[in-house]
Amino acid sequence: MSGSSSSRGSWTDVVVDEISCDRLFIDTQLSSPRADVVDKLSPGDRLDVALDTGRRDVVVVLYRGELAGGLASPNLSRLRDCLNGGTVYEAEVMEVNGGQIRVNVKVVGA
């Protein structure tokens, strides 16, 4: 019954909600990347993942303390919950294609 829907949502939604914080992994692109920071990025760079200090519902990515951009993912709600719970994540730059930056978000030390 994979992919079937129920009153709880799709099978994928249920699984995402149940992923433990230490196993959460997100492959996504930076949203609203800042050109002045993105120009400094290379594959392999590690970025800090944090909640925006002004808007705690927004997840941001920082490169050496500078805002590189935000994150957008279907798993963002779970990531926010985990960050609020104290789990620390990093985003590793996987690909730089002009202004498009693909990152892998995972718990620090994983």
C-alpha positions in Angstrom: 0.0 0.0 0.0 2.9 2.3 -0.4 1.8 5.7 -1.7 -1.8 5.2 -0.7 -3.6 8.0 1.2 -5.5 7.9 4.4 -6.8 10.4 6.8 -3.3 10.8 8.1 -1.9 11.8 4.7 0.3 9.9 2.3 2.6 7.1 3.4 5.6 9.4 2.8 4.2 12.1 5.1 3.7 9.5 7.9 7.3 8.2 7.5 8.8 11.7 7.5 7.0 12.6 10.7 8.5 9.5 12.4 12.1 10.0 11.3 14.3 10.4 14.4 16.2 13.6 14.6 19.6 11.8 14.4 18.6 10.1 11.2 17.0 13.0 9.4 18.7 13.7 6.0 17.7 16.3 3.5 19.0 16.7 -0.1 17.9 20.1 -1.3 18.9 23.4 -2.8 19.4 26.7 -1.0 16.4 29.0 -1.4 16.9 32.7 -1.8 20.7 32.3 -2.0 22.8 35.4 -1.3 25.1 36.0 -4.2 27.8 37.7 -2.2 28.1 34.5 0.0 27.3 31.9 -2.7 30.3 33.1 -4.7 32.6 31.9 -2.0 31.1 28.3 -1.8 32.7 25.2 -3.2 31.7 21.5 -3.1 32.7 20.0 0.2 32.1 23.3 2.2 30.2 22.7 5.4 27.6 25.3 6.5 25.8 25.8 9.7 22.0 25.1 9.8 20.0 27.3 12.3 16.7 28.8 13.0 16.5 32.5 11.9 16.8 34.7 15.0 14.0 37.0 13.8 11.6 34.3 12.6 12.0 31.0 14.4 9.9 29.3 11.7 12.5 30.0 9.0 15.6 27.7 8.7 18.7 29.4 7.4 22.1 28.3 6.3 25.2 30.2 7.4 28.7 30.2 5.9 31.3 31.4 8.4 28.6 33.3 10.1 27.2 34.9 7.0 23.7 34.2 5.7 24.0 32.0 2.6 20.3 31.4 2.1 17.4 29.4 3.4 16.2 25.8 3.1 13.0 24.6 1.5 12.0 21.0 1.8 8.9 18.9 2.5 10.8 17.8 5.7 11.3 21.3 6.9 8.8 21.0 9.7 10.6 18.0 11.1 13.9 19.8 10.8 12.6 22.8 12.7 11.3 20.5 15.5 14.6 18.8 15.7 16.5 22.1 15.8 14.2 23.4 18.5 14.9 20.2 20.4 18.6 20.9 20.4 19.8 18.6 17.5 22.7 20.3 15.6 22.8 20.0 11.8 25.2 21.0 9.0 24.7 21.4 5.3 27.4 20.1 3.1 27.7 21.7 -0.4 27.4 19.0 -3.0 27.1 21.1 -6.2 27.5 24.7 -7.2 25.9 25.6 -10.6 25.9 29.3 -10.9 23.5 30.6 -8.2 22.1 27.1 -7.6 23.6 25.4 -4.6 22.7 21.8 -3.8 23.3 20.7 -0.2 22.9 17.7 2.0 21.6 18.5 5.5 22.5 16.0 8.2 23.1 15.8 11.9 26.6 16.9 12.9 28.9 14.0 13.4 26.9 11.6 11.2 
